[in-house]
Amino acid sequence: MRTVFLFTPNVALTFERLGQLIARRWVPIIAIWIILAVCAVIAPPHWDDVTLDGDLAYLPAHSPALIAEREYAAAFPDRKAKSQIVIIASRRDEQPLTEAQWKTIDRLASPFQNAQGIEWLHQGEAAKRDERAALFKRAEAALTEAELLDYDAAAPVWNLATLAKLQDGTEAEVQQLRAQAIALDPHLEKETAATLPIDSPDWKLFDVWTRHTDVVGNMLVDPEERAGLIVLHLTNELAATDNIRIVSQIEALVDKQREAIHAAGDEELELGITGSAAIGGDMLLAAKESISSTEFYTIALVIIILLVVYRAPLLAMAPLLSIAVSFCVATWLVAALTLVDQIPGFGWWDFEVFKTSKIFIVVILFGAGTDFCLFLISRYKEELAKCGDPSEAVVHALSGTANAICGSALTTIVGLGMMFFAEFGKFRNSGPAIALCLIVTLAVCLTFAPALLRMLGRRTFWPMSVDSLQDRSSDSRVNFWELIAAAVSQRPALLLAITVSILLIPAWRPIWLRVTTGHAVEVSYDLLNDLPADRPAKRGANQLARFFPLGQANPVMVMAKTDSGDFESKEGSATIEQLMKTLFEADPRVAQVYSSENPLGHRPGRITFSERVLKSHIRTREQFLPQTPEMKGKAALFRVVIDENPFSLEAIDALKNIEGALAKYRDNASGNWTDLQFFLSGTTAGVRDLRSVTKSDTQRIEVLVVLGVAAVLLMILQRPVVCAYMIASVLLSYYATLGMTEWFFAVMFPDTYQGLDWKAPLFLFVILIAVGQDYNIYLATRVFEEQRKHGANAGLRIAIRHTGGIISSCGVIMAGTFVAMCFGQLLAIVEIGFSLTVGILVDTFIVRTIMMPCFLTLWTRRKDPTQS
């Protein structure tokens, strides 16, 4: 291999001087990087301490769902629930629950009400005097219900005694409650704790609903009494990382109850867990497991591939150690950058990292980092065979490959950096974070890796000798790549036409959809469908669907707001009834609508006596009508249950129909109601906005990535036609990969496939367009160099012979790192890993091996017909 000036001779001279420095000072360079890596592992901040997750929390501020949540918070400042965990109990034979089974369900709910009461109690202790009474009242209601749910539970009674003392109750009252608790549990005789349990779990509870809860209790029981629900309202967003802990603890509690049920001989009662927080928690837990499995399989596959291809353990150690150092330093640096906003004067800084980003950091750093190291090692092997001096070989190897490595890395860095221009917070932060990690990897590969080679010297290729490796590489491998080169040079137009035609078969549909609809493939935002079938939240959702509407656990919250009207008036009550009727008629999938005029959620009809009583209940007013002086009478809340999976396209379609019906109602309103505004929030509304913003982001980022990568190619190659072809060829491989991925998963999951995960097309595009140019750059520059010296055909053959083996090896290794993602638990991660694997293999063995050489041959002949 010879030096190729991708930038300028001065830059190449700089790399040569860097090589000379490394050859002389390789010991301190290795030491410095190892010390940095050790410090990064030991010193805070640690990656897991600063990483976040969630999707809906990172929508742009102007998203309708976030605007609706702000309006909802202003009207109902005390209602802080953002997600739910739903525990469902039913019989396996779907018969009505027995009285004993209902009592079992009540006992299961008691610890949650007790924990809720403790939370209100502690908040009351810390509150100001005017807020304390209200918080203590809530605590008393929760603890009293906890006692009623389980008469044998001593903790709620003990906590009521503490509450009575805080409320300035009489000593006799306090002692009576204490004695009652001790009678239930004699072990409390010497207890001194104020509340029990002492280590009360922090479940981020805002409210707990059971079948006994006023107003809402009826909606938690199946009309035929075959199933009952316990609904836990959490202050966490559905995909908050803390939900992993909460869901795990609650699942453990439910598992304990299952064991008690089984021990009692009840084989029919079945308990399940679902709800938005449970789905989000299981999704994050699956993602965490996917990260662990991806890390393991990535390292294992890279080691296996390196050993199989090169049969030299020390050679495999060099890139692995380099990547390990770069990974430690890079992730620490990214974690540290999330805390910059805490420095005085840097409050404007807004940078966040996410747990799932680690998957892409691992695979890209291992794939690209191994490629960079192998380019360097390949040249080092050639130079060492020539001169026999490790120091001199390192200097020539680095000066000959560093500019090519930098050029290859730059396309990926620029491509990922373009994600900064997304509106969706996870995209905007993830791309630059991965790009920054790749910059650190590049620095390590240009300094630490050559220093390791200098240290190992000829031992790098043990047990092979450098001479034997040179001889081996000049036999079968050269013959294979010479055959490829000969075929390309003899029939370039025919081979190019055949290859393009084959790729167009899977690419045709995505290209047609992009031209006609603006989107290359249908995508899914269904978190529930993404979960493995054995996850508790998915099993619980299937159990829930047998007895309740699918959206029961995740209703759409519709808030009507007016400045001139008054929802507390008689006219306001009539307006609420009309709006309720409008919501029912908006879409046939609307199953229930709960409001202050219809607390049971039934379709409009004759009002029963119990409904009249519930309408006047104080909890009904608190649930559906604002109680703050500034908002009293100015808003009304409707809880709309859609009988569809809340993450599905069908639910989003029903939401659109609801919005349309409400808009029509507003347009036809008269009197004091012409200024009506409607705000829709909840899981389905958030997914609708996520779908909208990520689709627009995808289109914007795709254009920016193409422009950014094209600019890098022009800077490096300075040949516009060749650069345009490189972009076009990788775009074709992208659309072909997208088509093949869609085919594969549609066949594998014929009953549940709704489209690729919404993240898959964008990450595939950014990574494939950027990484795919690495090999094109490496090949094209070598072809141009050899053609200048040996002519078109001979130069092409020499270039393919010298680059074919190393580029194919690097492509296999890069694909191997992406294969590791396919061992993950989440279908989304599997889809991304599969598509990237296919895309890299197509790019390595079709685009780079056939299409690029064919084009370069035709392009050279057009410029110089004598070369044909």
C-alpha positions in Angstrom: 0.0 0.0 0.0 1.2 3.5 -0.8 0.6 6.9 0.7 -2.6 8.5 -0.6 -3.1 12.2 0.1 -6.7 12.6 1.0 -6.2 16.1 2.3 -2.9 17.9 1.6 0.8 16.9 1.7 1.2 19.1 4.8 -1.4 17.1 6.7 0.4 13.9 5.6 3.6 15.3 6.9 1.9 16.0 10.2 0.9 12.4 10.5 4.5 11.3 9.6 5.8 13.5 12.5 3.1 12.0 14.7 4.4 8.5 13.8 7.9 9.5 14.6 6.8 10.8 18.0 4.9 7.6 18.7 7.9 5.5 17.7 10.1 7.3 20.2 7.6 7.9 23.0 5.4 4.8 22.8 5.7 3.9 26.5 4.3 7.2 27.9 1.6 7.3 25.2 0.3 3.9 26.2 0.6 4.8 29.9 -1.3 8.1 29.4 -4.3 6.4 27.6 -4.5 3.6 30.2 -4.4 6.0 33.1 -7.2 8.1 31.4 -9.2 4.9 30.9 -8.8 3.8 34.6 -9.7 7.3 35.8 -12.8 7.3 33.5 -13.9 4.0 35.1 -13.3 5.1 38.6 -14.1 8.8 38.6 -17.7 10.2 38.4 -19.9 10.9 36.6 -20.7 7.4 35.6 -22.7 6.6 32.5 -25.7 5.0 34.3 -25.9 7.8 36.8 -26.6 10.5 34.1 -28.3 8.6 31.3 -32.1 9.1 30.8 -34.7 7.5 28.7 -38.3 7.9 27.6 -39.7 9.2 24.4 -42.7 11.4 25.0 -40.7 13.6 27.5 -38.4 14.8 24.7 -41.0 16.0 22.3 -40.6 19.6 21.2 -42.3 22.1 23.5 -44.8 23.1 20.8 -46.2 19.6 20.5 -50.0 19.5 21.0 -49.7 16.8 23.6 -47.2 18.8 25.7 -49.3 21.9 25.3 -52.3 19.9 26.5 -50.4 18.6 29.5 -49.4 22.2 30.5 -53.0 23.3 30.2 -54.2 20.3 32.2 -51.6 21.0 34.9 -52.7 24.6 35.2 -56.4 23.6 35.6 -55.7 20.6 37.8 -52.5 21.4 39.7 -53.0 18.6 42.2 -53.4 16.0 39.5 -49.8 15.0 38.8 -50.1 11.5 37.5 -48.3 10.9 34.2 -48.6 7.1 33.8 -50.3 4.1 35.3 -49.6 0.6 36.5 -52.7 -1.6 36.3 -53.0 -4.9 38.2 -55.7 -7.1 36.8 -57.2 -10.1 38.6 -59.5 -12.6 36.8 -60.4 -16.3 36.7 -58.8 -18.5 34.1 -62.2 -20.0 33.2 -63.6 -16.4 32.8 -66.3 -17.1 35.4 -67.4 -14.4 37.9 -65.0 -13.9 40.8 -66.0 -15.4 44.2 -66.2 -13.3 47.3 -63.0 -14.9 48.6 -61.2 -14.0 45.5 -62.4 -10.4 45.7 -61.0 -10.3 49.2 -57.7 -11.5 47.9 -57.7 -8.7 45.4 -58.5 -6.2 48.2 -55.6 -7.5 50.3 -53.2 -7.0 47.3 -54.3 -3.4 47.0 -53.8 -2.6 50.7 -50.0 -2.1 50.6 -50.4 0.4 47.8 -52.9 2.4 49.7 -50.7 2.3 52.8 -47.7 3.5 50.8 -49.9 6.3 49.3 -51.0 7.3 52.8 -47.4 7.4 54.0 -46.5 9.6 51.1 -49.3 12.1 51.8 -48.4 12.0 55.5 -44.7 12.9 54.9 -45.8 15.6 52.4 -48.1 17.0 55.1 -45.3 17.1 57.6 -43.2 19.2 55.3 -46.0 21.4 54.0 -47.0 24.9 55.1 -49.8 25.2 57.6 -52.5 26.0 55.0 -51.6 22.9 52.9 -51.0 20.6 55.8 -54.7 19.9 56.6 -55.6 18.9 53.1 -52.6 16.6 52.8 -53.3 15.0 56.1 -56.9 14.5 55.0 -55.7 12.6 51.9 -53.4 10.5 54.1 -56.2 9.6 56.4 -58.4 8.6 53.5 -55.7 6.4 52.0 -54.7 4.7 55.2 -58.3 4.1 56.2 -59.0 2.4 52.9 -55.8 0.4 53.3 -57.1 -0.8 56.7 -60.5 -1.7 55.2 -58.9 -3.6 52.3 -57.0 -5.9 54.7 -58.4 -6.2 58.2 -55.4 -8.2 59.3 -52.8 -5.6 58.2 -51.3 -3.8 61.2 -49.2 -1.2 59.3 -52.2 1.1 58.2 -53.5 1.2 61.8 -50.1 2.0 63.2 -49.7 4.8 60.6 -53.2 6.1 61.5 -51.9 6.5 65.0 -49.0 8.5 63.9 -51.3 10.6 61.7 -53.6 11.2 64.7 -50.7 12.4 66.7 -49.6 14.8 64.0 -53.2 16.1 63.8 -53.1 16.9 67.5 -55.4 14.0 68.3 -55.9 13.0 72.0 -53.4 10.7 73.6 -56.2 8.2 74.2 -57.0 8.1 70.5 -53.4 7.6 69.6 -52.9 4.8 72.2 -56.1 3.1 71.1 -54.9 2.9 67.5 -51.4 1.7 68.7 -53.0 -1.0 70.8 -55.1 -2.1 67.9 -52.0 -2.4 65.7 -50.2 -4.4 68.3 -53.1 -6.7 68.7 -52.9 -7.4 64.9 -49.1 -7.9 65.1 -47.6 -8.5 68.6 -44.1 -7.8 67.2 -44.9 -4.1 67.2 -44.9 -4.0 71.0 -41.4 -2.5 71.0 -41.6 -0.7 67.7 -40.5 2.9 67.7 -40.8 3.8 64.0 -43.3 6.5 63.1 -44.6 4.8 60.0 -44.6 1.2 58.8 -43.1 -0.4 56.9 -39.9 1.3 57.9 -38.4 1.0 54.4 -41.6 2.0 52.7 -41.0 1.7 49.0 -40.9 4.9 46.9 -43.3 4.0 44.1 -43.8 7.6 42.9 -47.5 7.1 43.7 -49.9 9.9 43.2 -53.2 8.0 43.6 -54.4 4.5 44.1 -57.8 3.3 42.7 -59.6 0.2 43.8 -63.1 -1.1 43.4 -63.9 0.7 46.7 -62.7 4.1 45.6 -65.6 6.6 45.3 -66.8 7.5 41.8 -64.1 5.6 39.9 -64.5 2.2 41.6 -67.2 1.1 39.3 -65.1 1.4 36.2 -62.5 -1.0 37.7 -64.9 -3.9 37.8 -66.0 -5.9 34.7 -69.8 -5.6 34.3 -70.1 -9.4 34.7 -67.7 -9.3 37.7 -65.3 -11.6 36.0 -62.3 -9.3 36.5 -61.2 -6.4 38.7 -58.5 -3.8 38.5 -56.2 -2.0 40.8 -54.9 1.2 39.2 -51.7 2.9 40.5 -51.2 6.4 39.2 -47.5 7.4 39.0 -45.9 10.8 38.8 -43.3 9.3 36.4 -43.5 9.5 32.6 -44.3 6.2 31.1 -40.8 5.5 29.9 -38.9 7.0 32.9 -35.9 4.9 33.8 -37.0 4.8 37.4 -40.0 2.7 36.2 -37.6 -0.3 35.9 -37.2 -0.3 39.7 -40.9 0.4 40.4 -42.2 -2.2 38.1 -39.7 -4.8 39.4 -40.7 -4.2 43.0 -44.5 -4.3 42.2 -44.0 -7.5 40.2 -42.2 -9.0 43.1 -45.1 -8.1 45.4 -47.6 -9.6 42.9 -45.5 -12.8 42.6 -45.6 -13.1 46.4 -49.4 -12.9 46.3 -49.5 -15.5 43.4 -47.6 -17.9 45.7 -50.1 -17.3 48.5 -53.0 -17.9 46.1 -51.4 -21.1 44.9 -50.6 -22.2 48.5 -54.3 -21.6 49.4 -55.3 -24.1 46.6 -56.9 -21.5 44.3 -55.9 -22.6 40.8 -58.3 -20.2 39.0 -57.4 -16.7 40.2 -54.9 -15.1 37.8 -53.0 -11.9 38.4 -51.4 -9.7 35.7 -49.7 -6.4 35.4 -49.9 -3.9 32.6 -50.5 -0.1 32.0 -48.3 2.5 30.4 -45.7 2.6 33.2 -45.5 -1.2 33.2 -45.1 -1.3 29.5 -42.5 1.5 29.6 -40.6 -0.2 32.5 -40.6 -3.6 30.7 -39.4 -1.9 27.6 -36.5 -0.2 29.4 -35.6 -3.5 31.2 -35.6 -5.3 27.9 -33.4 -2.5 26.4 -31.1 -2.9 29.4 -30.8 -6.6 28.8 -30.3 -5.9 25.1 -27.4 -3.6 25.9 -25.7 -6.3 28.0 -26.2 -9.0 25.4 -25.1 -6.6 22.6 -21.9 -5.8 24.5 -21.1 -9.5 25.1 -21.9 -10.7 21.6 -20.1 -7.8 20.0 -16.9 -8.5 21.8 -17.2 -12.3 21.2 -18.0 -11.9 17.5 -15.1 -9.4 16.9 -12.7 -11.8 18.7 -13.9 -14.8 16.7 -13.8 -13.0 13.3 -10.3 -11.5 14.0 -8.9 -14.9 15.1 -10.5 -16.7 12.1 -9.3 -14.2 9.5 -5.9 -13.4 10.9 -5.1 -16.3 13.2 -3.0 -14.1 15.4 -4.2 -13.5 19.1 -1.9 -10.5 19.7 -3.2 -8.9 16.5 -6.7 -9.3 17.8 -5.7 -7.8 21.2 -4.5 -4.6 19.6 -7.8 -3.3 18.3 -9.8 -4.7 21.2 -7.6 -3.0 23.8 -7.7 0.2 21.8 -11.5 0.1 21.6 -11.8 -0.7 25.3 -9.7 2.4 26.1 -11.7 4.6 23.8 -15.0 3.3 25.1 -14.1 4.0 28.7 -12.8 7.5 28.0 -15.5 8.4 25.4 -18.5 7.4 27.6 -17.0 9.2 30.6 -16.5 12.4 28.5 -20.1 12.2 27.2 -21.4 11.7 30.7 -19.4 14.7 32.0 -20.8 16.9 29.2 -24.3 16.3 30.6 -23.3 18.2 33.7 -21.9 21.3 32.1 -25.1 23.2 32.7 -24.3 23.0 36.4 -21.3 25.3 35.9 -22.1 28.9 36.7 -22.8 30.8 33.5 -23.6 27.6 31.5 -27.3 27.3 32.3 -28.0 27.5 28.6 -26.2 24.2 28.0 -28.7 21.4 27.1 -27.1 18.1 26.5 -28.5 14.7 27.5 -27.6 11.1 26.9 -29.9 8.1 26.9 -29.5 4.5 27.9 -30.3 3.0 24.5 -27.6 5.2 22.9 -25.1 2.8 24.5 -26.1 0.1 22.1 -25.1 2.2 19.1 -22.0 3.4 20.8 -20.8 -0.1 21.4 -21.5 -1.5 18.0 -20.2 1.6 16.1 -17.1 2.0 18.2 -16.2 -1.7 17.9 -17.0 -1.8 14.2 -15.4 1.4 13.1 -12.6 1.2 15.7 -11.7 -2.3 14.5 -11.7 -1.1 10.9 -9.4 1.8 11.7 -7.0 -0.5 13.5 -7.0 -3.1 10.7 -6.3 -0.5 8.1 -3.3 0.5 10.2 -2.2 -3.1 10.9 -2.4 -4.1 7.3 -0.1 -1.2 6.3 2.1 -1.9 9.3 2.5 -5.5 8.1 3.6 -4.4 4.6 6.1 -1.9 6.0 7.5 -4.3 8.6 8.0 -6.9 5.9 9.9 -4.4 3.8 12.2 -2.8 6.5 12.1 -5.2 9.4 12.2 -2.2 11.9 9.0 -1.8 14.0 9.8 1.9 14.6 10.2 2.7 11.0 7.2 0.5 10.1 5.0 2.4 12.5 6.0 5.8 11.0 5.3 4.7 7.4 2.1 2.9 8.4 0.7 5.9 10.2 1.7 8.4 7.6 0.3 6.2 4.9 -3.1 5.4 6.4 -3.9 8.1 8.9 -5.3 10.5 6.4 -7.4 7.8 4.8 -8.7 6.7 8.3 -9.5 10.3 9.2 -11.4 10.8 5.9 -13.4 7.6 6.5 -14.2 8.6 10.1 -15.2 12.1 9.1 -18.1 10.9 6.9 -19.5 9.0 9.9 -18.9 11.8 12.3 -20.5 14.4 10.1 -23.4 12.1 9.3 -24.2 11.4 12.9 -23.6 15.0 13.8 -26.4 16.1 11.4 -28.9 14.5 13.9 -28.3 17.6 16.0 -30.8 19.5 13.8 -33.7 17.2 14.8 -36.5 18.5 16.9 -37.0 15.3 18.8 -34.7 15.5 21.8 -33.5 11.9 21.7 -32.4 12.2 18.1 -30.9 15.7 18.7 -28.7 14.4 21.5 -27.9 10.8 20.5 -26.3 11.5 17.1 -23.7 14.1 18.4 -23.0 11.9 21.4 -22.2 8.9 19.2 -20.1 11.1 16.9 -18.1 12.5 19.9 -17.4 8.9 21.0 -16.2 8.1 17.5 -13.8 11.2 17.6 -12.3 9.8 20.8 -12.0 6.4 19.1 -10.2 8.0 16.1 -7.7 9.7 18.5 -7.0 6.4 20.2 -6.6 4.5 16.9 -4.1 7.2 15.7 -2.0 7.2 18.9 -2.6 4.3 21.3 -3.0 1.6 18.6 0.3 2.4 16.7 2.1 2.6 20.1 0.8 -0.9 20.9 2.1 -2.1 17.5 5.5 -0.5 18.2 5.5 -2.3 21.6 4.6 -5.7 20.1 6.8 -5.4 17.0 7.0 -8.6 14.9 5.2 -10.4 17.8 2.0 -8.7 16.6 1.5 -11.5 14.0 2.5 -14.5 16.3 2.4 -17.4 15.7 2.7 -16.4 12.0 5.7 -14.6 10.7 5.3 -11.4 8.7 6.9 -13.1 5.7 4.5 -16.0 5.8 1.6 -13.7 6.0 2.9 -11.8 3.0 3.3 -15.1 1.1 -0.2 -16.3 2.2 -1.8 -13.0 1.1 -0.2 -13.3 -2.3 -1.8 -16.7 -3.1 -5.5 -17.6 -3.0 -6.6 -14.2 -1.8 -4.8 -12.3 -4.6 -6.1 -14.8 -7.1 -9.7 -14.3 -5.9 -9.5 -10.5 -6.0 -7.7 -10.6 -9.4 -10.6 -12.7 -10.7 -13.0 -10.0 -9.5 -10.9 -7.3 -11.0 -10.7 -9.1 -14.3 -14.4 -9.6 -14.5 -15.1 -5.9 -13.6 -12.6 -4.6 -16.2 -13.9 -6.8 -19.0 -17.7 -6.2 -18.6 -18.2 -3.2 -16.4 -21.4 -1.9 -18.0 -23.1 -5.4 -18.0 -22.1 -6.1 -14.4 -23.2 -2.7 -13.3 -26.6 -3.1 -15.0 -27.2 -6.6 -13.6 -26.2 -5.5 -10.0 -28.4 -2.4 -10.1 -31.3 -4.4 -11.5 -31.0 -7.0 -8.7 -30.9 -4.3 -6.0 -33.9 -2.6 -7.5 -36.1 -5.6 -6.8 -36.2 -5.0 -3.1 -35.6 -1.3 -3.4 -38.4 -0.5 -5.8 -41.3 -0.3 -3.2 -39.4 1.9 -0.7 -38.3 4.2 -3.6 -41.9 4.4 -4.9 -43.3 5.2 -1.5 -40.7 7.9 -0.9 -41.6 9.6 -4.2 -45.4 9.3 -3.7 -45.8 9.7 0.0 -42.5 11.2 1.3 -41.8 8.1 3.5 -40.0 5.0 2.3 -41.6 2.5 4.7 -44.5 2.2 7.1 -43.3 2.5 10.7 -44.7 1.4 14.0 -44.7 3.2 17.3 -46.3 0.3 19.2 -44.3 -0.2 22.3 -46.6 -3.0 23.4 -46.1 -5.0 20.2 -42.3 -4.4 20.5 -42.1 -6.3 23.8 -41.4 -10.0 23.8 -44.5 -12.2 24.4 -43.2 -13.4 27.8 -42.9 -9.9 29.3 -45.4 -9.3 32.2 -46.8 -6.1 30.8 -47.7 -7.8 27.5 -49.2 -10.8 29.2 -51.1 -8.4 31.4 -52.4 -6.4 28.4 -53.7 -9.6 26.8 -55.4 -10.5 30.0 -56.9 -7.0 30.3 -58.2 -7.1 26.7 -60.4 -10.2 27.6 -62.6 -8.1 30.0 -62.1 -4.4 29.3 -61.6 -2.1 26.4 -58.0 -2.0 25.3 -57.6 1.6 26.2 -59.0 1.3 29.7 -55.5 1.6 31.2 -54.4 4.4 29.0 -57.4 6.7 28.3 -57.3 9.9 26.2 -57.7 13.0 28.4 -59.8 15.7 26.7 -60.0 19.1 28.4 -62.4 21.7 27.2 -61.6 25.3 28.2 -63.5 28.5 27.9 -63.1 32.1 29.1 -66.7 33.3 28.7 -68.7 30.2 29.6 -69.2 28.5 33.0 -69.1 24.7 33.2 -70.4 24.9 36.8 -73.7 26.5 35.6 -76.8 24.7 34.3 -75.8 25.8 30.8 -72.4 24.4 31.4 -73.8 21.0 32.5 -75.8 20.9 29.2 -72.6 21.7 27.2 -70.7 18.9 29.0 -73.5 16.4 28.0 -73.4 17.6 24.4 -69.6 17.3 24.3 -69.9 13.8 25.8 -72.4 12.8 23.1 -70.0 14.3 20.4 -67.1 12.2 21.7 -69.2 9.0 21.6 -70.3 9.8 18.0 -66.8 10.8 16.9 -65.6 7.3 16.3 -67.2 3.8 16.8 -64.0 2.7 18.7 -64.9 5.1 21.6 -66.1 2.7 24.3 -66.5 5.0 27.3 -66.5 8.7 28.1 -66.3 9.7 31.8 -67.2 13.2 32.8 -68.8 15.2 35.6 -72.2 14.5 34.1 -71.4 10.9 33.4 -69.1 9.5 36.1 -69.8 5.9 35.1 -68.8 6.4 31.5 -71.9 4.9 29.9 -73.3 6.0 26.6 -76.0 8.7 26.9 -79.3 7.4 28.1 -81.5 7.2 31.1 -79.7 8.3 34.2 -79.9 5.9 37.2 -80.3 6.9 40.8 -76.7 5.8 41.6 -75.4 8.0 38.8 -77.3 11.0 40.1 -75.7 10.4 43.5 -72.2 10.1 42.0 -72.7 13.3 40.0 -72.9 15.3 43.1 -70.1 13.5 44.9 -67.1 15.8 45.8 -64.6 13.4 44.2 -66.5 13.6 40.9 -66.1 17.4 40.9 -62.4 17.0 41.9 -61.8 14.5 39.1 -63.5 16.4 36.2 -63.9 20.1 37.2 -61.1 22.5 38.3 -61.3 23.5 42.0 -58.8 26.4 41.9 -60.4 29.9 42.2 -58.9 31.1 38.9 -60.0 28.1 36.9 -63.3 27.3 38.6 -66.0 26.8 35.9 -63.5 27.5 33.1 -62.6 23.9 32.2 -64.1 20.4 32.1 -62.3 17.1 31.8 -63.4 14.0 29.8 -61.7 10.7 30.2 -62.1 8.9 26.8 -61.5 5.2 26.5 -60.8 3.9 23.0 -61.1 0.2 22.4 -57.8 -0.1 20.6 -54.1 -0.6 21.6 -53.2 3.0 22.7 -49.9 2.8 20.8 -51.5 1.6 17.6 -52.3 3.4 14.3 -55.9 2.6 14.9 -56.0 4.5 18.2 -54.3 7.4 16.5 -56.9 7.3 13.7 -59.6 7.4 16.3 -57.9 10.3 18.0 -58.0 12.2 14.7 -61.7 11.6 14.4 -62.2 12.9 17.9 -60.3 16.1 17.1 -62.3 16.6 14.0 -65.6 16.1 15.8 -64.6 18.6 18.5 -63.4 21.1 15.9 -66.8 20.9 14.2 -68.6 21.3 17.5 -66.5 24.4 18.3 -67.3 25.9 14.8 -71.0 25.5 15.4 -71.0 26.7 19.0 -72.9 29.8 19.9 -73.3 32.2 22.8 -70.7 31.9 25.6 -69.1 28.8 24.0 -67.7 30.2 20.8 -64.2 30.5 22.4 -64.0 26.8 23.3 -60.6 25.3 23.1 -59.8 21.6 23.3 -56.6 19.9 24.5 -56.0 16.2 24.1 -53.3 14.5 26.2 -52.4 10.9 27.2 -50.4 8.1 25.7 -52.2 8.0 22.3 -51.9 11.8 21.9 -48.2 11.6 22.8 -47.6 8.8 20.3 -49.4 10.8 17.6 -47.1 13.8 18.2 -44.0 11.5 18.3 -45.0 10.1 15.0 -45.4 13.6 13.5 -42.2 15.1 14.8 -40.0 12.0 14.0 -41.3 11.8 10.4 -40.4 15.4 9.8 -37.1 14.9 11.5 -36.3 11.9 9.4 -36.9 13.8 6.2 -34.8 16.8 7.4 -31.9 14.6 8.7 -31.8 12.5 5.6 -31.3 15.6 3.4 -28.7 17.0 5.8 -26.8 13.7 6.0 -26.5 13.4 2.3 -25.3 17.0 2.0 -22.9 16.7 4.8 -21.4 13.4 3.6 -21.3 14.8 0.0 -19.3 17.8 1.2 -16.8 15.6 3.0 -16.4 13.4 -0.2 -15.9 16.5 -2.3 -13.3 17.8 0.1 -11.4 14.5 0.1 -11.7 13.3 -3.6 -12.4 16.6 -5.4 -14.3 14.7 -8.1 -18.0 15.7 -8.2 -19.1 13.0 -10.5 -17.5 10.2 -8.5 -18.8 11.7 -5.3 -22.4 11.8 -6.7 -22.1 8.2 -7.8 -20.9 7.2 -4.3 -23.9 8.8 -2.7 -26.3 7.3 -5.3 -24.9 3.8 -4.9 -25.2 3.9 -1.1 -28.7 5.3 -1.4 -29.7 2.4 -3.6 -28.2 -0.1 -1.1 -30.2 1.7 1.7 -33.5 1.3 -0.2 -32.7 -2.3 -1.1 -31.8 -3.0 2.6 -35.0 -1.4 3.7 -37.0 -3.5 1.3 -35.3 -6.7 2.4 -35.7 -5.9 6.1 -39.4 -5.3 5.6 -39.8 -8.6 3.7 -38.0 -10.5 6.4 -40.0 -9.2 9.4 -43.3 -9.4 7.5 -42.7 -13.1 6.9 -41.3 -13.8 10.4 -44.2 -12.0 12.2 -47.2 -12.3 9.7 -49.8 -11.8 12.4 -48.3 -8.9 14.4 -46.2 -7.0 11.9 -47.4 -3.4 11.5 -44.2 -1.9 10.1 -40.6 -1.4 11.1 -39.9 0.3 14.4 -39.9 4.1 13.9 -36.2 4.4 14.9 -35.0 1.7 12.4 -35.2 3.7 9.0 -33.4 6.8 10.4 -30.6 5.0 12.1 -30.1 2.7 9.1 -30.0 5.7 6.8 -27.5 7.8 8.9 -25.2 4.9 9.7 -25.3 3.2 6.3 -24.8 6.4 4.3 -22.0 7.6 6.5 -20.2 4.3 7.2 -20.8 3.0 3.7 -18.5 5.7 2.4 -15.5 4.5 4.4 -14.8 1.7 2.1 -15.6 3.7 -1.0 -13.1 6.3 0.0 -10.5 3.7 0.7 -11.0 2.0 -2.6 -11.4 5.1 -4.8 -8.3 6.8 -3.6 -6.2 3.6 -4.1 -7.7 3.1 -7.6 -6.8 6.7 -8.6 -3.3 6.3 -7.3 -2.6 3.0 -9.1 -4.3 4.2 -12.3 -2.0 7.2 -12.5 1.0 4.8 -12.3 -0.2 1.8 -14.2 -3.2 2.8 -16.4 -6.9 2.2 -16.0 -7.1 -1.6 -16.2 -3.9 -2.5 -14.5 -4.4 0.2 -11.8 -7.9 -1.1 -11.1 -6.6 -4.7 -10.7 -3.8 -3.6 -8.4 -6.1 -1.5 -6.3 -8.7 -4.3 -5.9 -6.0 -6.8 -5.1 -4.5 -4.6 -2.3 -7.8 -3.4 -0.8 -10.2 -6.3 -1.4 -9.1 -8.5 1.4 -8.8 -5.8 4.1 -12.0 -4.0 3.1 -14.0 -7.2 3.0 -12.6 -8.3 6.4 -13.5 -4.9 7.8 -17.0 -5.1 6.3 -17.5 -8.6 7.9 -16.3 -7.3 11.3 -18.6 -4.2 11.1 -21.5 -6.5 10.1 -20.6 -8.8 12.9 -20.9 -6.0 15.5 -24.4 -5.2 14.1 -25.4 -8.9 14.2 -24.8 -8.6 18.0 -27.8 -6.3 18.2 -30.0 -9.2 16.9 -29.5 -11.0 20.2 -31.4 -8.3 22.1 -34.8 -8.6 23.7 -36.5 -5.7 22.0 -37.9 -6.2 18.5 -36.8 -2.6 17.7 -33.2 -3.4 18.5 -33.4 -6.6 16.5 -34.8 -4.8 13.5 -32.1 -2.1 13.6 -29.4 -4.7 14.0 -30.7 -6.9 11.2 -31.1 -4.0 8.8 -27.6 -2.6 9.5 -26.1 -6.1 9.1 -27.7 -6.6 5.7 -26.9 -3.0 4.6 -23.1 -3.3 5.5 -22.9 -6.7 3.8 -24.6 -5.3 0.6 -22.3 -2.3 0.7 -19.2 -4.5 1.3 -19.7 -7.3 -1.2 -21.9 -5.6 -3.9 -21.5 -1.8 -3.9 -17.8 -1.8 -3.0 -16.8 -5.1 -4.8 -18.8 -4.7 -8.0 -20.6 -1.4 -8.5 -17.9 1.0 -7.5 -15.1 -0.7 -9.6 -17.5 -0.9 -12.5 -18.3 2.8 -12.3 -14.7 3.8 -11.9 -13.7 1.7 -15.0 -16.5 3.3 -17.1 -15.7 6.8 -15.8 -12.0 6.4 -16.6 -12.7 5.1 -20.1 -15.0 8.0 -20.8 -12.3 10.4 -19.9 -9.6 8.4 -21.8 -11.2 6.0 -24.4 -7.7 4.5 -25.2 -7.8 2.8 -21.8 -10.7 0.5 -22.9 
